[in-house]
Amino acid sequence: MTIQQLEYILAVDQFRHFAKAAEYCNVTQPTLSAMIQKLEEELGVKLFDRTTQPVCPTAIGIKVLEQARMILAQTTHVKEIINEEQHSLSGTFHLGVLPTIAPYLLPRFFPQLMERYPEMDIRVTEMKTTDIRRSLLNEELDAAIIANHPEDALLVSETLFYEQFFAYVSRKEALFK
């Protein structure tokens, strides 16, 4: 089993189509299919039901895909540790942000971040919470800023700040009391 094979099965799961997954991975469709077939032979299970369109993971395939996501996240973490040790942050960083937060929060830190790490290509996408969660699990985003803690065990959260809210109520309203 190789990291490349895990990347291929995740691409097939994401696109639900072998040719589109191969294009995404910059390989030919026969190469991608052969690598996935080799992995299936090594594991002794079929990961995808190829008789349906779009292609769907089998029951065991779903479990293997979950593990593949975690493994690839950990390999990415190893690379980040090395980059951090070398005091270099580079590459593309995909950040998802709620549209209600982005215009107020990003101007506070984004310019300093760009100045401090000019080698990093930061791509910000405004998205709803459900889309952010899906994109994080599909590894389309590296991180996100949302308003609540994710309920998914595969995601790690860190509280950035607490925001105080005020309500203005007329003295004549029952809520005032």
Secondary structure, 3 states (H helix, E strand, C coil): CCHHHHHHHHHHHHHCCHHHHHHHCCCCHHHHHHHHHHHHHHHCCCCEECCCCCCEECHHHHHHHHHHHHHHHHHHHHHHHHHHHCCCCCEEEEEEECCCCHHHHHHHHHHHHHHHCCCEEEEEEECCHHHHHHHHHCCCCCEEECCCCCCCCCCCCCCCCCCCCCCCCCCCCHHHC
